[in-house]
Amino acid sequence: YLSLNCDTTMLQLSSNLLHRWHHCRRIVAAFFSTNIKHDQLFKEEINILYDSKCNVCKLEMDMLASRDARLHGSKRRIKLTDIESDSFDPNDPANGGISYAKGMSAINAVYRDGRVIEGPKVFLKAYEFVELGWLFKFTEWPVFKP
């Protein structure tokens, strides 16, 4: 009887451990299957910091966001951050340390790995992400470079 009781207890323990192992495995799999990798600041490829109070800027960002959503659905490539928003935090790593003043002086963007770009390169990259890069390729010509 003692042997049978020990075997039953061992089976219960084994079953319990197996259940817990499957549960842990699901949690670990879910953790590693998220869109954000550990060395990335956000899931999109680029975060564009823009001024929503500028009508031209707002119009262009709305167009980029709309096209990005249409082309990529839930796997968007462009993240937009309004520097005029009360929630804008220049210290957030996703904003690349760009201050409000710097953001107002030129268009800036942050890649998900933390690299920062500014000026016409931002538009070139943004338009490439929505398959309109050819519109800004001329900015790469030597005649247009300083």
Buried (B, 14 or more C-beta within 10 A) or exposed (E): EEEEEEEEEEEEEEEEEEEEEEEEEEEEEEEEEEEEEEEBBBBBBBBBBBBBEBEEBBEBBEEBBEBBEEBBEEEBBBBBBBBBEEEBEBEBEBBBEBEEEBBBEEBBBBBBEEEBBBEBBBBBBBBBBBEBBEEBEEEEEEEEEE
